[in-house]
Amino acid sequence: MRLVFPPIRRSRNPLVRALSLVLGLAVVGVLLVFGVVVLGVLFAGGLVFLAVRQWKLSRARMAGSGARPAPKDPDVLEGEFVVIRQGRPVHH
């Protein structure tokens, strides 16, 4: 299926052309201003979100600083591991 649009009839009147140009620029300007406002709101909201998150984390650290956990042994590797023996095929 092919879309066929009617041909655009451009006015020959220079005043109508100038007004349509000014109207087009005004629409583009309004869209740019709206985009900048939305970007500013998102940026401010992100800053507020990060500030609240940092504030909560700092309060949690302050409350949990009374009971210190035992220091971990730096020679101990924590996590999941699989022992692979040399000479035998490994089936995963």
C-alpha positions in Angstrom: 0.0 0.0 0.0 1.4 3.4 -0.9 0.4 6.6 0.8 -0.2 9.5 -1.6 -0.5 12.9 -0.2 -2.1 15.8 -2.1 0.5 18.3 -3.4 1.2 21.2 -1.1 -0.1 24.4 -2.6 2.1 27.2 -1.6 0.6 30.6 -1.6 2.1 33.2 -3.9 1.2 36.1 -1.6 4.5 37.2 0.1 2.5 38.4 3.2 0.9 34.9 3.7 4.4 33.3 3.3 5.9 35.6 5.8 3.1 35.0 8.3 3.4 31.2 7.9 7.1 31.5 8.5 6.6 33.5 11.6 3.9 31.1 12.8 6.2 28.1 12.2 9.0 29.7 14.1 6.7 30.5 16.9 5.5 26.9 17.1 9.1 25.6 17.1 10.0 28.2 19.8 7.1 27.0 22.0 8.1 23.4 21.6 11.7 24.2 22.5 10.6 26.2 25.6 8.3 23.3 26.6 11.2 20.8 26.2 13.5 23.0 28.3 10.9 23.2 31.1 10.4 19.4 31.1 14.2 18.9 31.1 14.5 21.3 34.1 11.7 19.5 36.0 13.3 16.1 35.4 16.7 17.5 36.5 15.4 19.1 39.6 13.4 16.0 40.5 16.5 13.9 40.0 18.5 16.1 42.3 15.8 16.0 45.0 15.7 12.2 44.7 19.4 11.8 45.0 19.5 14.3 48.0 16.8 12.3 49.8 18.5 9.0 49.1 21.9 10.3 50.4 20.2 11.7 53.5 18.5 8.4 54.2 21.8 6.5 53.7 23.7 8.8 55.9 21.1 8.4 58.7 21.2 4.6 58.3 25.0 4.7 58.6 24.8 6.9 61.7 22.2 4.6 63.4 24.2 1.5 62.5 27.6 2.8 63.6 27.0 1.7 67.2 27.3 -2.0 66.5 30.4 -2.6 64.4 30.7 -5.9 62.6 33.7 -8.1 63.1 36.5 -7.2 60.7 36.7 -9.6 57.8 39.8 -11.7 57.1 41.4 -10.4 53.9 42.7 -13.9 53.0 39.2 -15.4 52.8 37.5 -15.3 49.4 33.8 -15.2 49.7 31.4 -16.3 47.0 30.4 -19.3 45.0 33.1 -21.3 43.3 33.5 -24.7 41.6 36.6 -26.8 42.1 37.9 -28.0 38.8 40.3 -31.0 38.9 42.9 -31.3 36.2 42.7 -34.3 34.0 39.0 -34.9 34.3 36.4 -33.5 31.8 34.2 -30.9 33.2 30.4 -31.2 32.6 28.4 -28.0 33.2 
